Structures are given as structure tokens and as C-alpha cells.
Amino acid sequence: MVSSNADAAQRVRTLNPQRYTFTRAVQDWYYGLIPLAALNIIWFALVITIVAGPPATAAMLAVARDAAIGYGAEPKNFYIYLRQYFRRAWGLGIITFLGTLILVTDLRFYSDALGGNPLLFNVGVFFLLYVLVVWIEFLLVAWPIMVDRPEMRLRDVVRNAAILVLKTPAASFGLALLVALVAIFSLALAFLLATAMAAFVALLAQHYLHIQAPVLADFPPTVGEVTAQAKLEAADDEEEQEA
């Protein structure tokens, strides 16, 4: 009975992932308001240095995961994660930079090249903007996977993130739209940009990943939940007993 209730709750969350993601992110951010605000300022300062930008982003996502699973946002863990994910985060950071650079360069090039033909210009620019949005959706999934599954190779992180985004286009677009609204609101209120945005977006990404792909998020099971690995083991035991 408990397991069926947990499965039903998971189905409800999956049907409306943006609402559940936003609600849980608000709750976790509120409960960890002071440490997350302090860590957001530290993240902002490290990103400006560029060298520490990717590791700081990974560390923020790792702290957000701690907050999401009830361990709390501990500032001391941020520095531990900063060192732990330094090389790994730079690997994904290079992929992020190169992919973004290619898309932005293509967008500028084709907008200039097709400027004389309104029809081709609108179609080409719209298509590239769509690809750019999908790329942002991919990054919002790939970075938490990279953090949550440290044993997974980066090429597998990229592959799994791409599969998840392509399998759930509407939900992924909703996540990107939600993050865009948070960014616009944070830019309008500059203090939120420094004290809240990165932490809140990290919480959004972690909760969204947990809803859409619990195995990739690798959150510890709550009361009544059964992990995917446990389900596989139970299925194997049943097959062995039948044999």
C-alpha cells in the first residue's frame, strides 16, 4: 500500500513537473535561505574569475542536492565539492562553452547572410533559436547528472541528458522557461542576482531531474519509495524463483 501510494505520488509529480519543481525549490531555498544566499555570493564571485566558474557551478548543484534530499545546505561542503568536481566540471564546462559558442556564432552568421531574404531569415533564425533553447534545456539536465552521478563518464552524461531532453520536450521547455523567468526577475532586482538566482536555479534543476529521471538523480529513497535498482533485483529474484 505504501509503495503504491508513492508510485501514485510520482505519477502526479510527473504530470505537472514544473509546478512541483518550483514548489519544492521554493521550500528548500526558504529553509536554507541564509547559507544559500551566502553561497550564491561566493558562486557569483568565483564565476567572475572564469577559472573557478565551472567547479563553482558544480559545487552549487551539489549543495542544492544536499538541500533537496534534506541534508541541509552546508557552506563547508561547498568547498569540498569545489575541489572534488574541479576537473570533471571543467570537462563539461568546455563542452558547454564550445556548444554555446558554435550556436551563437551560427546565429549571428546566418542572420547576416540571410538578411536580404525575409523568408529564409525568419525560418533560419527561428530554427537556430529553437536549437539554442534545446541546448539550454540540455545543459539544465546535464550539469546535475554530472554532479549526482560522479562515477558516470562525461560522454554518458551527455548521452543521457540528450535522451532525457528529447524524450520530454514539453517538460524540458517548461523548465527552460521557468529558469528564464527566474533570471529576468533576478536581473530586475539586482540583489537577487547576487544572493538567490544560482542557488534557486540549482534547486530547480535537481528537483526536475529527480522527477523525470530518479535513477539519474540518484536521490536516496523517501519512506515508501523503492529504488530502481531494488526493483530490478526484485524482478530478477522473481524470474529465478519461476525458473
MOHU-V853081 format. One line per field, one symbol per residue. burial: I if it has 16 or more other ideal C-beta (glycine too) atoms within 10 Angstrom, else O. A space follows every 50 residues. Layout:
# MOHU-V853081
burial: ???
This chain:
# MOHU-V853081
burial: OOOOOIOOOOOOIOOOIIOIIIOIIOOIIOOIOOIIIOIIOIIOOIIOOO OIIIIIIIIIIIIIIIIIIOOOIOOOIIOOIIOIIIOIIIIIIOIIOOOO OOIOOOIOOIOOOIOOOOOOIOOIOOOIOOOIOIIIIIIIIIIIIIIIIO OIOOOOIIOIIOOIIOOIOOIIIIIIOIIOOIOOOIOOOOOIIOIIIIII IIIIIIIIIIIIIOOIIIIOOOOOIOOOOOOOOOOOOOOOOOO
